[in-house]
Amino acid sequence: MPEVISIVVVDDEPSIGEILTKFLTRKGYGVASFTNGHRALEYLVSSDARLVLTDINMPEINGIEVIRLARIIKPDLSFLVMGSRLGDEDINQELAELGISDYIHKPFALEALAQAIELKLGAEKSNETRRPPARPDDPVIRAGR
């Protein structure tokens, strides 16, 4: 039986979490969704998650802090960031300092998200960094690639 890859979704909008959970479950992933970064971090302590898909703009604890703290809990986690303010220079700088170069702009097509996740997990699994070139209309943005 193939391994079920576990993904943690963190987005303060419950409807987005529900949509992503349903979609990713249909794609064969195990999904735990949280509307609060603190709860997601508590879950990570005892989970076998391989990827955190986090919104960047959230109250209480934003996506950047989720990433910083999640790396303390599980240093080998992969991250994919989603948001509508990913063109903001300060946010891009903070993400770059954290080594985060994979993100997707909201709104996005669910299939574009699935492709970004497959690429992220595939590159992690095979240690490959080669990626297909992005098309101008591709909603998946990879800074520094």
LINURGI-V340860 format. One record per residue. N is the residue number from 1. RES is the residue in one letter. NEAR is the number of other ideal C-beta (glycine too) atoms within 10 Angstrom. Layout:
((N:RES:NEAR) (N:RES:NEAR))
//
This chain:
((1:M:3) (2:P:5) (3:E:8) (4:V:11) (5:I:18) (6:S:14) (7:I:24) (8:V:25) (9:V:25) (10:V:29) (11:D:27) (12:D:18) (13:E:12) (14:P:10) (15:S:8) (16:I:17) (17:G:20) (18:E:13) (19:I:15) (20:L:20) (21:T:16) (22:K:13) (23:F:15) (24:L:22) (25:T:13) (26:R:10) (27:K:16) (28:G:9) (29:Y:21) (30:G:16) (31:V:20) (32:A:17) (33:S:23) (34:F:22) (35:T:17) (36:N:16) (37:G:26) (38:H:14) (39:R:14) (40:A:24) (41:L:21) (42:E:13) (43:Y:16) (44:L:22) (45:V:8) (46:S:7) (47:S:16) (48:D:11) (49:A:21) (50:R:20) (51:L:20) (52:V:25) (53:L:27) (54:T:27) (55:D:22) (56:I:23) (57:N:17) (58:M:21) (59:P:9) (60:E:9) (61:I:18) (62:N:20) (63:G:27) (64:I:21) (65:E:16) (66:V:26) (67:I:22) (68:R:14) (69:L:15) (70:A:21) (71:R:15) (72:I:9) (73:I:15) (74:K:17) (75:P:7) (76:D:7) (77:L:17) (78:S:19) (79:F:22) (80:L:21) (81:V:24) (82:M:24) (83:G:21) (84:S:13) (85:R:12) (86:L:18) (87:G:10) (88:D:14) (89:E:7) (90:D:9) (91:I:19) (92:N:18) (93:Q:10) (94:E:18) (95:L:23) (96:A:12) (97:E:10) (98:L:14) (99:G:10) (100:I:21) (101:S:15) (102:D:21) (103:Y:22) (104:I:23) (105:H:16) (106:K:16) (107:P:9) (108:F:15) (109:A:12) (110:L:14) (111:E:11) (112:A:14) (113:L:20) (114:A:15) (115:Q:16) (116:A:22) (117:I:22) (118:E:11) (119:L:17) (120:K:20) (121:L:17) (122:G:11) (123:A:15) (124:E:14) (125:K:11) (126:S:9) (127:N:6) (128:E:10) (129:T:7) (130:R:7) (131:R:14) (132:P:8) (133:P:7) (134:A:12) (135:R:8) (136:P:4) (137:D:5) (138:D:15) (139:P:17) (140:V:21) (141:I:18) (142:R:16) (143:A:12) (144:G:9) (145:R:11))
//
